[in-house]
């Protein structure tokens, strides 16, 4: 019996990608169907992707989802420079994600020192009998450029005492249950001043910051760990469990009790956010058809004249804003216009920003009459609102979206002129 196979490109607006720091979408989102079709033998699926955002300290991996919100990383084989393959036993939805390269090591009971392949100054040392059984450990290192500290200090008065940071180090054990260390494990990271090649005069102090898996909150844990060794080149400290760490170097100012938690948070935001601009275009031969596009800062002036040659008229691009990878931007039209029932070519009135994708949405508008001034008939403006990047349960997302859509329909109903 023959089975008809379907392949469909999914609009990024129609899925939830839980991207973390350093991760980005680098392929189309592909749905192979019929959805859920199972096979008697494993089938190979090949995914093409933009390899420019991988390599070096980055690697590409295939993610899969059954419900468009909960994703699992698959064991991935690199076929060519821009092609990955995975083996599956049923059809689903697939995407390629670029992420910090992950090293995986087995740690025997005799102990072992692990060295990051992307940043050799990062090492994790297990003494003998720290674990009672062989344990798999992963290391991810996210580099923090010197320019990040310079830019952050130039724009944020609250972090003027920041001198430099180490890279962000994420260490995890590969286990379904918690792994207990019977002896402290030593983490080595490059000294912030050496790592960023910073010349600084005056007293400074080192602080060890950590962020537990599944949270965005960075805590100063210097008093809870033992800083065992400090040289000009590296800092070593002992830990009893794994998480994310960064070592921060700040000016040692007498009487300064300012909390340091915001510093790594701001650093992570700098690493993940991208400068963008928005373009609003309108068809010259059909004023009811409009396009809203979000593009990387600097590309708007290049794209705008090309689109105008294709029959669109456009205002100047917006000012520069900053968005996270995967952040959603809600679109609302205000004034004497509204979306028609067949409005956006998609299911949601929003753009989901991915720096390696086209972030464009087509819409159809209808002009409304102004009750007091006929000269304002059909005139309006677009309102763009970036939604917060938060993780919530799927049921809550669906509930909130339903509430937003219901509120929008009610608001549009109130704006319609009486007949």
For each residue, the residues with C-beta under 8 A, 3 or more apart:
1:
2:
3: 34 37
4: 34
5: 32 33 91
6: 31 32 33 34
7: 30 31 32 33
8: 30 31 33
9: 28 29 30 31
10: 14 15 28 29 30 31 68 93
11: 14 29 346 347
12: 15 17 25 29 352 354 357
13: 328 346 347 348 350 351 352 361
14: 10 11 68 346 347 348
15: 10 12 29 65 68 69 93 95
16: 68 69 394 397
17: 12 25 63 71 95 97 326 352
18: 69 71 326 391
19: 23 24 25 97 324 325 326
20: 23 99
21: 142 168 268 271 272
22: 58 99 100 140 142 271 272
23: 19 20 97 98 99 100 325
24: 19 53 97 98 325 326 354 355 356
25: 12 17 19 29 95 96 97 98 325 326 354 356 357
26: 49 50 51 53 54 60 96 97 98 356
27: 30 47 48 49 50 95 96
28: 9 10 95
29: 9 10 11 12 15 25 93 94 95
30: 7 8 9 10 27 47 93 94 95
31: 6 7 8 9 10 35 92 93 94
32: 5 6 7 45 91 92 93 94
33: 5 6 7 8 37 91
34: 3 4 6 37 91
35: 31 91 92 93
36: 66 90 91 92
37: 3 33 34 90 91
38: 89 90
39: 42 43 88 89 90
40:
41:
42: 39 87 88 89
43: 39 87 88 89
44: 85 86 87 88
45: 32 62 85 86 87 88 94
46: 79 83 84 85
47: 27 30 62 83 84 85 86 94 95 96
48: 27 82 83
49: 26 27 54 60 82 83 84 96 98
50: 26 27 53 82 356
51: 26 54 55 60 81 82
52:
53: 24 26 50 58 98 356
54: 26 49 51 58 59 60 98
55: 51 58 59
56: 101 118
57: 100 101 118 119 141 142 143
58: 22 53 54 55 98 99 100 101
59: 54 55 98 99 100 101 102
60: 26 49 51 54 76 78 84 96 97 98 99
61: 73 74 76 84 96 97 99
62: 45 47 73 74 76 84 86 94 95 96 97
63: 17 71 72 73 74 94 95 96 97
64: 71 72 74 86 88 92 93 94
65: 15 68 69 70 71 72 92 93 95
66: 36 70 92 93
67: 70 394
68: 10 14 15 16 65 93
69: 15 16 18 65 394 397
70: 65 66 67 394
71: 17 18 63 64 65 95
72: 63 64 65
73: 61 62 63 76 97
74: 61 62 63 64 86 88
75: 86 87
76: 60 61 62 73 84 85 86
77: 84 85 86
78: 60 83 84
79: 46 83 84 85
80: 83
81: 51
82: 48 49 50 51
83: 46 47 48 49 78 79 80
84: 46 47 49 60 61 62 76 77 78 79 96
85: 44 45 46 47 76 77 79
86: 44 45 47 62 64 74 75 76 77 94
87: 42 43 44 45 75
88: 39 42 43 44 45 64 74 91 92
89: 38 39 42 43
90: 36 37 38 39
91: 5 32 33 34 35 36 37 88
92: 31 32 35 36 64 65 66 88
93: 10 15 29 30 31 32 35 64 65 66 68
94: 29 30 31 32 45 47 62 63 64 86
95: 15 17 25 27 28 29 30 47 62 63 65 71
96: 25 26 27 47 49 60 61 62 63 84
97: 17 19 23 24 25 26 60 61 62 63 73
98: 23 24 25 26 49 53 54 58 59 60
99: 20 22 23 58 59 60 61 102 140
100: 22 23 57 58 59 118 140 141 142 170
101: 56 57 58 59 117 118 140 141
102: 59 99 138 139 140
103: 114 116 117 118 138 139 140
104: 136 137 138 174
105: 112 114 136 137 138 139
106: 112 134 135 136 137
107: 111 112 114 126 130 131 134 135 136 137
108: 111 112 134
109: 128 129 131 132 133 134
110: 128
111: 107 108 125 126 127 128 129 130
112: 105 106 107 108 125 126
113: 123 124 125 126
114: 103 105 107 123 124 125 126 137 139
115: 120 122 123
116: 103 119 120 121 122 123 139 141 169
117: 101 103 120
118: 56 57 100 101 103 141 143
119: 57 116 122 141 143 167 190
120: 115 116 117 123
121: 116 188 189 190 195 233 234
122: 115 116 119 139 141 167 169 188 189 190
123: 113 114 115 116 120 186 187 188
124: 113 114 137 139 171 185 186 187 188
125: 111 112 113 114 185 186 188
126: 107 111 112 113 114 130 131 185
127: 111 130 183 184 185 186
128: 109 110 111 183
129: 109 111 132 182 183
130: 107 111 126 127 181 182 183 184 185
131: 107 109 126 134 135 179 181 182
132: 109 129 182
133: 109
134: 106 107 108 109 131
135: 106 107 131 173 174 175 179
136: 104 105 106 107 173 174 175
137: 104 105 106 107 114 124 171 172 173 174 242
138: 102 103 104 105 171 172 173 174
139: 102 103 105 114 116 122 124 169 170 171
140: 22 99 100 101 102 103 169 170 171
141: 57 100 101 116 118 119 122 167 168 169 170
142: 21 22 57 100 167 168 170 271
143: 57 118 119 167
144: 148 149 165 166 167 168 196 246 267 271
145: 148
146: 149 150 164 196 197 198
147: 150 151
148: 144 145 151 152 267 270 271
149: 144 146 152 153 162 163 164 165 196 267
150: 146 147 153 154
151: 147 148 154 155 270
152: 148 149 155 156 159 162 266 267 270
153: 149 150 156 159 160 162
154: 150 151
155: 151 152
156: 152 153 159 266
157: 160
158: 258 262
159: 152 153 156 162 262 263 266
160: 153 157
161: 250 251 253 256 258
162: 149 152 153 159 165 248 249 250 263
163: 149 192 193 198 200 204 249 250 251
164: 146 149 192 193 195 196 198 200 248 249
165: 144 149 162 192 195 196 246 247 248 249 263 264 267
166: 144 169 189 190 191 192 195 235 246 247 248
167: 119 122 141 142 143 144 189 190 195 246
168: 21 141 142 144 244 245 246 264 267 268
169: 116 122 139 140 141 166 187 189 244 245 246
170: 100 139 140 141 142 243 244
171: 124 137 138 139 140 187 242 243 244 245
172: 137 138 213 242
173: 135 136 137 138 179 242
174: 104 135 136 137 138
175: 135 136 178 179
176:
177:
178: 175
179: 131 135 173 175
180:
181: 130 131 184 185 240 241
182: 129 130 131 132
183: 127 128 129 130
184: 127 130 181 226 238 239 240
185: 124 125 126 127 130 181 238 239 240 242
186: 123 124 125 127 228 236 237 238 239
187: 123 124 169 171 236 237 238 239 245
188: 121 122 123 124 125 234 235 236
189: 121 122 166 167 169 195 234 235 245 247
190: 119 121 122 166 167 194 195 233 234 235
191: 166 194 195 230 231 232 233 234 235 247 249
192: 163 164 165 166 195 196 198 206 247 248 249
193: 163 164 196 198 200 204 232 249
194: 190 191 197 232 233 234
195: 121 164 165 166 167 189 190 191 192
196: 144 146 149 164 165 192 193
197: 146 194
198: 146 163 164 192 193
199:
200: 163 164 193 204
201:
202: 251 252
203: 251 252
204: 163 193 200 249 250 251 252
205: 249 250 252
206: 192 222 227 230 235 247 248 249
207: 220 222 247 248 249 250 260
208: 220 221 222 225 227 237 245 247
209: 218 219 220 221 245 246 247 248 260 261 263 264
210: 218 219 221 243 244 245
211: 215 216 217 218 219 243 244 245 264
212: 215 217 243 244
213: 172 243 244
214:
215: 211 212
216: 211 265 268
217: 211 212 261 265
218: 209 210 211 246 260 261 263 264 265
219: 209 210 211 261
220: 207 208 209 223 259 260 261
221: 208 209 210 224 225
222: 206 207 208 225 227
223: 220
224: 221
225: 208 221 222 237 238 239
226: 184 237 238
227: 206 208 222 230 235 236 237
228: 186 236 237 238
229: 234 235 236
230: 191 206 227 234 235 236
231: 191 234 235
232: 191 193 194
233: 121 190 191 194
234: 121 188 189 190 191 194 229 230 231
235: 166 188 189 190 191 206 227 229 230 231 247
236: 186 187 188 227 228 229 230
237: 186 187 208 225 226 227 228 247
238: 184 185 186 187 225 226 228
239: 184 185 186 187 225 242 245
240: 181 184 185
241: 181
242: 137 171 172 173 185 239
243: 170 171 210 211 212 213
244: 168 169 170 171 210 211 212 213
245: 168 169 171 187 189 208 209 210 211 239
246: 144 165 166 167 168 169 209 218 264 267
247: 165 166 189 191 192 206 207 208 209 235 237
248: 162 164 165 166 192 206 207 209 260 263 264
249: 162 163 164 165 191 192 193 204 205 206 207
250: 161 162 163 204 205 207 260 263
251: 161 163 202 203 204 256
252: 202 203 204 205 256
253: 161 256
254:
255:
256: 161 251 252 253
257:
258: 158 161
259: 220 262
260: 207 209 218 220 248 250 263 264
261: 209 217 218 219 220 264 265
262: 158 159 259 265 266
263: 159 162 165 209 218 248 250 260 266 267
264: 165 168 209 211 218 246 248 260 261 267 268
265: 216 217 218 261 262 268 269
266: 152 156 159 262 263 269 270
267: 144 148 149 152 165 168 246 263 264 270 271
268: 21 168 216 264 265 271 272
269: 265 266 272 273 324
270: 148 151 152 266 267 273
271: 21 22 142 144 148 267 268
272: 21 22 268 269 324 325
273: 269 270 322 323 324
274: 296 297 322 323 324 325 353 355
275: 296 297 298 320 321 322
276: 294 295 296 297 320 321 322 323 353
277: 294 295 296 297 299 300 317 318 319 320 321
278: 292 293 294 295 300 317 318 321 384
279: 291 292 293 295 300 303 304 307 314 317 318
280: 290 291 292 314 315 382
281: 290 291 293 304 307 308 312 313 314
282: 287 289 290 291 312 313 314
283: 286 287 288 289 290 311 312 313
284: 311 312 313
285: 311
286: 283 289
287: 282 283 378
288: 283 340 364 365 366 367
289: 282 283 286 362 363 364 365
290: 280 281 282 283 362 363 364 365
291: 279 280 281 282 307 312 360 361 362 363
292: 278 279 280 331 351 360 361 363 382 384
293: 278 279 281 303 358 359 360 361
294: 276 277 278 323 329 351 353 359 360
295: 276 277 278 279 299 300 303 359
296: 274 275 276 277 299 355
297: 274 275 276 277 300 320
298: 275 301 302
299: 277 295 296 302 303
300: 277 278 279 295 297 303 304 317
301: 298 304 305 317
302: 298 299 305 306
303: 279 293 295 299 300 306 307
304: 279 281 300 301 307 308 314 317
305: 301 302 308 309
306: 302 303 309 310
307: 279 281 291 303 304 310 312 314
308: 281 304 305 312 313 314
309: 305 306
310: 306 307
311: 283 284 285
312: 281 282 283 284 291 307 308
313: 281 282 283 284 308
314: 279 280 281 282 304 307 308
315: 280
316:
317: 277 278 279 300 301 304
318: 277 278 279 321 384
319: 277
320: 275 276 277 297
321: 275 276 277 278 318 386
322: 273 274 275 276
323: 273 274 276 294 327 329 353 386
324: 19 269 272 273 274 327 353 389
325: 19 23 24 25 272 274 353 354 355
326: 17 18 19 24 25 352 353 354 389
327: 323 324 352 353 386 387 389
328: 13 350 351 352 353 386 387
329: 294 323 350 351 352 353 384 385 386 387
330: 349 350 384 385 386 387 404
331: 292 349 350 351 361 363 382 383 384
332: 349 382 383 384 385 408
333: 337 338 339 365 380 381 382 383
334: 380 381 382 383
335: 376 379 380 381
336: 367 368 369 370 376 377 378 379 380
337: 333 365 366 367 368 378 379 380
338: 333 365 366 368 412 415 416
339: 333 343 344 349 363 364 365 366 412
340: 288 343 364 365 366
341:
342: 364
343: 339 340 349 363 364 365
344: 339 347 348 349 361 362 363 364
345: 361 362 363
346: 11 13 14 361
347: 11 13 14 344
348: 13 14 344 401
349: 330 331 332 339 343 344 361 363 408
350: 13 328 329 330 331 361 387
351: 13 292 294 328 329 331 359 360 361
352: 12 13 17 326 327 328 329 359
353: 274 276 294 323 324 325 326 327 328 329 359
354: 12 24 25 325 326 357 359
355: 24 274 296 325
356: 24 25 26 50 53
357: 12 25 354
358: 293
359: 293 294 295 351 352 353 354
360: 291 292 293 294 351
361: 13 291 292 293 331 344 345 346 349 350 351
362: 289 290 291 344 345
363: 289 290 291 292 331 339 343 344 345 349
364: 288 289 290 339 340 342 343 344
365: 288 289 290 333 337 338 339 340 343 380
366: 288 337 338 339 340
367: 288 336 337 377 378
368: 336 337 338 377 378 415 416 417
369: 336 374 377 417
370: 336 373 374 375 376 377 379
371: 417
372:
373: 370 376
374: 369 370 377
375: 370
376: 335 336 370 373 379
377: 336 367 368 369 370 374
378: 287 336 337 367 368
379: 335 336 337 370 376
380: 333 334 335 336 337 365
381: 333 334 335
382: 280 292 331 332 333 334
383: 331 332 333 334
384: 278 292 318 329 330 331 332
385: 329 330 332
386: 321 323 327 328 329 330
387: 327 328 329 330 350
388:
389: 324 326 327
390:
391: 18
392: 396 397 400
393: 396 397
394: 16 67 69 70 397 398
395: 398 399
396: 392 393 399 400
397: 16 69 392 393 394 400 401
398: 394 395 401 402
399: 395 396 402 403
400: 392 396 397 403 404
401: 348 397 398 404 405
402: 398 399 405 406
403: 399 400 406 407
404: 330 400 401 407 408
405: 401 402 408 409
406: 402 403 409 410
407: 403 404 410 411
408: 332 349 404 405 411 412
409: 405 406 412 413
410: 406 407 413 414
411: 407 408 414 415
412: 338 339 408 409 415 416
413: 409 410 416
414: 410 411
415: 338 368 411 412
416: 338 368 412 413
417: 368 369 371
418:
419:
